[in-house]
Amino acid sequence: MIAILTFLCVHWFLSLFFHTFFLHRYASHQMYTTSKGWERFFYLCTWFFQGSSYLIPRAYGTMHRMHHEYSDTEHDPHSPHFFKDVWTMMVRTREIYNDFATRKIVVDEKFTKDPLPEWDALDRFGDHNITRLVFALGYIGFYVAFAPHWAYFLLLPIHFLIGPVQGAVVNWCGHKYGYSNFDNGDKSKNTSPWGILLMGELFQNNHHKFKDSPNFAKKWYEFDPSFAVMKMMHAVGIIKLKPVPVRAH
């Protein structure tokens, strides 16, 4: 049991960290700069820890910029206020993401004028069905080896779809439940204390007010653990953070 729960927690939080740190705060918003070598390392970690549900940074960044441009309107790719349930939202979001990933549609220049990280070779490999299947079989094999009861196998879908599951939780809860510090003209919320457990991602109201700020926490009682890690990386020279807007009191 300990092995399974440890594996679940490690997979969840490492996948989530690189989701928010690399896909969200770097690819989408360029909240920090880094060397090409470190960018490739973070890119590789994002692929490895997302595994079977790997999201291409270029496609994710494009879609997320679209989300901010059209937040909680009918053009928002994943506003919960235009879908009957979270599953329908996930399916529609995946369709839009696939269009960006395959370059099926021409993207408005305003969503790509700021550079997006690209590593075509890794994206082709990571996005391949065989690669995804190998990861899925690895997760199953770990459970076969360590699960003390068949019921633990019900956790496997979380591993298979960990990236989309995390995104769905953030986008559904972060635009429906919680409190607002700011009037952003949308329905974004801060869902606390889950904002902490989701590595800062559920401080959506704060983030939509200061979309380029690397610190999603804005009140004294809020804490963004991902930003704390980023400050340490900044201190040792791995990344260079952009200036943080003045905190709200």
Backbone hydrogen bonds in HBPLUS format (Angstrom, degrees):
<---DONOR---> <-ACCEPTOR-->    atom                        ^
c    i                          cat <-CA-CA->   ^        H-A-AA   ^      H-
h    n   atom  resd res      DA  || num        DHA   H-A  angle D-A-AA Bond
n    s   type  num  typ     dist DA aas  dist angle  dist       angle   num
A0005-LEU N   A0001-MET O   2.98 MM   4  6.22 173.0  1.99 161.0 162.3     1
A0006-THR N   A0002-ILE O   2.87 MM   4  5.90 153.8  1.93 146.4 154.3     2
A0007-PHE N   A0003-ALA O   2.94 MM   4  6.06 158.4  1.98 143.4 149.6     3
A0008-LEU N   A0004-ILE O   2.90 MM   4  6.15 159.2  1.95 151.0 156.8     4
A0009-CYS N   A0005-LEU O   2.97 MM   4  6.13 164.5  1.99 146.0 149.9     5
A0010-VAL N   A0006-THR O   2.86 MM   4  6.02 166.9  1.88 154.5 158.6     6
A0011-HIS N   A0007-PHE O   2.90 MM   4  5.94 166.8  1.91 149.4 153.8     7
A0012-TRP N   A0008-LEU O   2.85 MM   4  5.92 161.8  1.88 147.7 153.6     8
A0013-PHE N   A0009-CYS O   2.93 MM   4  6.03 177.3  1.93 154.4 155.3     9
A0014-LEU N   A0010-VAL O   2.99 MM   4  5.91 160.3  2.03 148.0 154.0    10
A0015-SER N   A0011-HIS O   3.02 MM   4  5.82 156.7  2.08 139.8 147.2    11
A0016-LEU N   A0012-TRP O   2.90 MM   4  5.94 156.6  1.95 142.5 150.2    12
A0017-PHE N   A0013-PHE O   2.83 MM   4  5.86 153.0  1.91 136.7 144.2    13
A0018-PHE N   A0014-LEU O   3.15 MM   4  6.33 172.5  2.15 149.6 150.7    14
A0019-HIS N   A0015-SER O   2.93 MM   4  6.06 138.4  2.10 140.5 153.2    15
A0020-THR N   A0016-LEU O   2.95 MM   4  6.22 167.0  1.97 156.7 157.5    16
A0021-PHE N   A0017-PHE O   2.68 MM   4  5.70 165.2  1.70 157.3 162.7    17
A0022-PHE N   A0018-PHE O   2.95 MM   4  5.17 150.1  2.04 117.8 127.5    18
A0023-LEU N   A0018-PHE O   3.28 MM   5  6.81 158.4  2.33 153.4 158.6    19
A0024-HIS N   A0019-HIS O   2.91 MM   5  6.22 148.6  2.01 155.8 165.8    20
A0025-ARG N   A0020-THR O   2.84 MM   5  5.92 160.0  1.88 148.1 154.1    21
A0027-ALA N   A0022-PHE O   2.78 MM   5  6.06 172.5  1.78 169.3 171.2    22
A0028-SER N   A0023-LEU O   3.17 MM   5  6.35 137.0  2.36 135.2 146.7    23
A0029-HIS N   A0024-HIS O   3.30 MM   5  6.60 137.3  2.50 146.9 158.6    24
A0031-MET N   A0025-ARG O   2.74 MM   6  5.49 174.4  1.75 171.4 173.0    25
A0030-GLN N   A0026-TYR O   2.85 MM   4  4.23 140.0  2.01 114.6 123.2    26
A0242-LYS N   A0031-MET O   2.96 MM 211  5.65 153.6  2.03 160.2 151.6    27
A0033-THR N   A0240-LYS O   2.97 MM 207  5.17 153.1  2.05 133.8 140.7    28
A0240-LYS N   A0033-THR O   2.84 MM 207  5.17 149.8  1.93 149.4 154.3    29
A0039-GLU N   A0035-SER O   2.91 MM   4  6.15 155.3  1.97 149.2 157.2    30
A0040-ARG N   A0036-LYS O   2.98 MM   4  6.20 157.3  2.03 146.9 151.7    31
A0041-PHE N   A0037-GLY O   3.06 MM   4  6.33 151.0  2.14 142.2 150.7    32
A0042-PHE N   A0038-TRP O   2.88 MM   4  6.14 164.2  1.90 156.6 159.3    33
A0043-TYR N   A0039-GLU O   2.86 MM   4  6.01 152.3  1.94 145.5 154.3    34
A0044-LEU N   A0040-ARG O   2.89 MM   4  6.08 159.0  1.94 147.3 151.9    35
A0045-CYS N   A0041-PHE O   2.95 MM   4  6.23 157.4  2.00 148.3 154.6    36
A0046-THR N   A0042-PHE O   2.91 MM   4  6.09 153.3  1.98 145.7 152.8    37
A0047-TRP N   A0043-TYR O   3.10 MM   4  6.46 159.0  2.15 148.9 153.8    38
A0048-PHE N   A0044-LEU O   2.93 MM   4  6.18 169.0  1.94 153.8 156.9    39
A0049-PHE N   A0045-CYS O   2.91 MM   4  5.95 173.4  1.91 155.0 156.9    40
A0050-GLN N   A0046-THR O   3.03 MM   4  5.94 146.0  2.15 140.6 149.2    41
A0051-GLY N   A0047-TRP O   2.83 MM   4  5.79 143.9  1.96 144.0 154.5    42
A0053-SER N   A0050-GLN O   3.11 MM   3  5.51 167.9  2.13 132.3 130.0    43
A0054-TYR N   A0051-GLY O   3.20 MM   3  5.38 146.4  2.32 124.1 119.2    44
A0060-TYR N   A0056-ILE O   2.87 MM   4  6.05 170.1  1.88 165.4 168.8    45
A0061-GLY N   A0057-PRO O   2.79 MM   4  5.79 167.6  1.81 149.9 154.0    46
A0062-THR N   A0058-ARG O   3.13 MM   4  6.24 158.1  2.18 141.3 146.9    47
A0063-MET N   A0059-ALA O   3.03 MM   4  6.22 167.4  2.04 151.2 154.6    48
A0064-HIS N   A0060-TYR O   2.83 MM   4  6.03 159.3  1.87 155.9 162.4    49
A0065-ARG N   A0061-GLY O   3.02 MM   4  6.16 156.1  2.08 146.0 151.8    50
A0066-MET N   A0062-THR O   3.13 MM   4  6.38 148.6  2.23 142.3 151.0    51
A0067-HIS N   A0063-MET O   2.94 MM   4  6.29 145.5  2.06 143.9 153.7    52
A0068-HIS N   A0064-HIS O   3.11 MM   4  6.51 152.7  2.19 149.5 154.8    53
A0069-GLU N   A0065-ARG O   3.06 MM   4  6.28 156.2  2.12 145.1 151.9    54
A0070-TYR N   A0066-MET O   3.04 MM   4  6.19 153.4  2.11 151.0 156.8    55
A0073-THR N   A0070-TYR O   2.96 MM   3  5.56 140.9  2.12 155.8 146.6    56
A0076-ASP N   A0073-THR O   3.07 MM   3  5.40 164.4  2.09 113.4 118.4    57
A0082-PHE N   A0079-SER O   3.38 MM   3  6.13 161.6  2.42 123.2 122.9    58
A0089-MET N   A0085-ASP O   3.24 MM   4  6.56 158.4  2.29 147.4 153.6    59
A0090-MET N   A0086-VAL O   2.93 MM   4  6.16 154.5  2.00 144.2 150.9    60
A0091-VAL N   A0087-TRP O   3.02 MM   4  6.29 158.0  2.07 150.5 155.5    61
A0092-ARG N   A0088-THR O   3.08 MM   4  6.32 166.3  2.10 151.6 154.9    62
A0093-THR N   A0089-MET O   2.87 MM   4  6.03 160.7  1.91 152.1 158.2    63
A0094-ARG N   A0090-MET O   2.93 MM   4  6.09 156.3  1.98 146.0 152.3    64
A0095-GLU N   A0091-VAL O   3.06 MM   4  6.36 150.6  2.15 145.2 152.8    65
A0096-ILE N   A0092-ARG O   3.11 MM   4  6.44 160.2  2.15 152.4 156.4    66
A0097-TYR N   A0093-THR O   2.86 MM   4  6.08 164.6  1.88 153.7 158.7    67
A0098-ASN N   A0094-ARG O   2.85 MM   4  5.99 160.8  1.88 150.1 154.8    68
A0099-ASP N   A0095-GLU O   3.15 MM   4  6.41 149.2  2.25 141.2 148.8    69
A0100-PHE N   A0096-ILE O   3.17 MM   4  6.55 151.4  2.26 147.9 155.2    70
A0100-PHE N   A0097-TYR O   3.07 MM   3  5.19 118.6  2.46  97.8 112.6    71
A0101-ALA N   A0097-TYR O   2.79 MM   4  6.05 160.1  1.83 155.1 161.9    72
A0102-THR N   A0098-ASN O   2.92 MM   4  5.95 161.1  1.96 149.7 152.9    73
A0104-LYS N   A0099-ASP O   2.87 MM   5  4.90 138.2  2.05 143.3 152.1    74
A0103-ARG N   A0100-PHE O   3.23 MM   3  4.92 151.5  2.32  95.0 103.4    75
A0111-PHE N   A0108-ASP O   2.97 MM   3  5.86 165.4  2.00 128.5 132.6    76
A0112-THR N   A0109-GLU O   3.02 MM   3  5.24 156.5  2.07 108.8 116.4    77
A0113-LYS N   A0109-GLU O   2.88 MM   4  5.68 121.4  2.24 160.3 171.1    78
A0123-ASP N   A0119-TRP O   2.95 MM   4  6.14 161.4  1.98 157.7 163.7    79
A0124-ARG N   A0120-ASP O   2.88 MM   4  6.05 160.8  1.92 153.5 157.4    80
A0125-PHE N   A0121-ALA O   3.11 MM   4  6.30 159.6  2.15 143.3 149.2    81
A0126-GLY N   A0122-LEU O   2.66 MM   4  5.73 172.1  1.67 157.7 160.6    82
A0127-ASP N   A0123-ASP O   2.88 MM   4  5.66 146.6  2.00 140.0 147.9    83
A0128-HIS N   A0125-PHE O   3.26 MM   3  5.37 159.4  2.31 103.8 109.9    84
A0132-ARG N   A0128-HIS O   3.07 MM   4  6.42 162.4  2.10 155.2 160.2    85
A0133-LEU N   A0129-ASN O   2.88 MM   4  6.06 152.8  1.95 144.8 152.6    86
A0134-VAL N   A0130-ILE O   2.91 MM   4  6.18 153.2  1.98 149.8 156.5    87
A0135-PHE N   A0131-THR O   3.15 MM   4  6.47 161.0  2.19 150.8 154.9    88
A0136-ALA N   A0132-ARG O   2.98 MM   4  6.27 163.1  2.01 148.9 153.9    89
A0137-LEU N   A0133-LEU O   2.84 MM   4  6.08 158.1  1.89 152.4 158.0    90
A0138-GLY N   A0134-VAL O   2.94 MM   4  6.16 146.0  2.05 142.7 152.5    91
A0138-GLY N   A0135-PHE O   3.02 MM   3  4.98 117.7  2.43  93.5 109.6    92
A0139-TYR N   A0135-PHE O   2.96 MM   4  6.36 153.8  2.03 154.5 161.0    93
A0140-ILE N   A0136-ALA O   3.00 MM   4  6.29 163.0  2.03 149.6 154.3    94
A0141-GLY N   A0137-LEU O   2.83 MM   4  5.98 159.0  1.87 146.1 152.3    95
A0142-PHE N   A0138-GLY O   3.02 MM   4  6.26 151.9  2.11 145.9 152.5    96
A0143-TYR N   A0139-TYR O   3.14 MM   4  6.47 157.6  2.20 149.0 154.5    97
A0144-VAL N   A0140-ILE O   2.86 MM   4  6.16 154.5  1.92 153.7 161.8    98
A0145-ALA N   A0141-GLY O   3.02 MM   4  6.21 150.2  2.11 142.7 150.3    99
A0146-PHE N   A0142-PHE O   2.98 MM   4  6.14 146.2  2.10 145.7 154.9   100
A0147-ALA N   A0143-TYR O   2.76 MM   4  4.89 156.6  1.81 135.6 140.2   101
A0152-TYR N   A0149-HIS O   3.16 MM   3  5.96 156.0  2.22 120.6 125.7   102
A0153-PHE N   A0150-TRP O   2.95 MM   3  5.60 152.6  2.02 117.4 125.2   103
A0154-LEU N   A0151-ALA O   3.05 MM   3  5.68 162.7  2.08 115.1 120.6   104
A0155-LEU N   A0152-TYR O   3.00 MM   3  5.73 167.4  2.02 119.8 123.9   105
A0156-LEU N   A0153-PHE O   3.12 MM   3  5.43 160.3  2.16 108.8 114.9   106
A0158-ILE N   A0155-LEU O   3.04 MM   3  5.69 140.7  2.20 118.3 128.2   107
A0159-HIS N   A0156-LEU O   2.89 MM   3  5.20 118.1  2.28 106.9 122.0   108
A0160-PHE N   A0156-LEU O   2.96 MM   4  6.31 161.3  2.00 157.4 163.4   109
A0161-LEU N   A0157-PRO O   3.02 MM   4  6.05 156.3  2.08 145.6 150.1   110
A0165-VAL N   A0161-LEU O   2.88 MM   4  5.91 159.3  1.92 162.6 169.7   111
A0166-GLN N   A0162-ILE O   3.03 MM   4  6.10 163.5  2.06 144.3 148.4   112
A0167-GLY N   A0163-GLY O   2.98 MM   4  6.25 162.3  2.01 153.6 159.2   113
A0168-ALA N   A0164-PRO O   2.81 MM   4  5.94 152.7  1.89 145.4 152.9   114
A0169-VAL N   A0165-VAL O   2.99 MM   4  6.24 161.4  2.03 153.1 157.2   115
A0170-VAL N   A0166-GLN O   3.09 MM   4  6.28 166.0  2.11 150.5 154.1   116
A0171-ASN N   A0167-GLY O   2.92 MM   4  6.05 168.7  1.93 151.1 154.7   117
A0172-TRP N   A0168-ALA O   2.83 MM   4  5.74 156.3  1.89 147.6 154.3   118
A0173-CYS N   A0169-VAL O   2.98 MM   4  5.74 152.5  2.05 141.1 148.1   119
A0174-GLY N   A0170-VAL O   2.80 MM   4  5.21 140.5  1.96 128.5 141.6   120
A0176-LYS N   A0173-CYS O   3.19 MM   3  5.15 171.7  2.20 108.2 109.8   121
A0177-TYR N   A0173-CYS O   2.98 MM   4  5.38 169.3  1.99 144.5 148.1   122
A0189-LYS N   A0174-GLY O   2.72 MM  15  5.11 163.6  1.74 147.7 144.4   123
A0179-TYR N   A0190-ASN O   3.10 MM  11  5.26 155.9  2.16 139.5 137.7   124
A0190-ASN N   A0179-TYR O   2.73 MM  11  5.26 157.1  1.79 152.3 160.5   125
A0205-ASN N   A0189-LYS O   3.16 MM  16  4.52 138.7  2.34  94.3  99.4   126
A0191-THR N   A0202-LEU O   2.90 MM  11  5.48 158.8  1.94 157.1 159.5   127
A0195-GLY N   A0191-THR O   2.73 MM   4  5.58 115.8  2.14 133.8 150.7   128
A0196-ILE N   A0193-PRO O   2.96 MM   3  5.69 148.5  2.06 119.5 126.5   129
A0198-LEU N   A0194-TRP O   2.83 MM   4  5.90 139.3  2.00 148.2 157.6   130
A0200-GLY N   A0195-GLY O   2.61 MM   5  4.84 138.2  1.78 162.7 175.1   131
A0199-MET N   A0196-ILE O   2.99 MM   3  5.22 137.8  2.18 120.3 118.0   132
A0201-GLU N   A0198-LEU O   3.08 MM   3  5.52 163.6  2.11 120.2 120.9   133
A0203-PHE N   A0200-GLY O   3.25 MM   3  5.90 158.0  2.30 123.2 122.7   134
A0207-HIS N   A0203-PHE O   3.04 MM   4  6.26 160.4  2.08 147.5 153.8   135
A0208-HIS N   A0204-GLN O   2.86 MM   4  6.01 157.1  1.91 151.1 156.1   136
A0209-LYS N   A0205-ASN O   3.22 MM   4  6.40 134.1  2.45 136.7 147.8   137
A0209-LYS N   A0206-ASN O   3.13 MM   3  5.21 133.4  2.36  97.1 110.0   138
A0210-PHE N   A0206-ASN O   2.98 MM   4  6.28 161.9  2.01 155.8 160.3   139
A0213-SER N   A0210-PHE O   3.08 MM   3  5.45 168.4  2.09 118.0 121.4   140
A0222-GLU N   A0219-LYS O   3.09 MM   3  5.36 166.5  2.11 114.1 117.5   141
A0227-PHE N   A0224-ASP O   3.16 MM   3  5.50 123.7  2.49 105.4 118.2   142
A0228-ALA N   A0224-ASP O   3.28 MM   4  6.68 147.7  2.40 145.8 155.0   143
A0229-VAL N   A0225-PRO O   3.19 MM   4  6.55 153.5  2.26 147.5 152.9   144
A0230-MET N   A0226-SER O   2.95 MM   4  6.23 155.1  2.02 145.6 153.3   145
A0231-LYS N   A0227-PHE O   2.83 MM   4  6.08 147.2  1.94 148.1 156.2   146
A0232-MET N   A0228-ALA O   3.28 MM   4  6.59 150.0  2.38 140.0 146.9   147
A0233-MET N   A0229-VAL O   3.00 MM   4  6.37 156.6  2.06 149.1 155.9   148
A0234-HIS N   A0230-MET O   2.85 MM   4  6.06 150.4  1.94 145.2 153.7   149
A0235-ALA N   A0231-LYS O   2.91 MM   4  6.10 150.7  2.00 142.2 150.1   150
A0236-VAL N   A0232-MET O   3.17 MM   4  6.46 144.4  2.30 146.5 154.1   151
A0238-ILE N   A0233-MET O   2.88 MM   5  5.15 142.1  2.03 159.4 155.5   152
A0237-GLY N   A0234-HIS O   3.16 MM   3  5.08 157.3  2.21 100.6 107.5   153
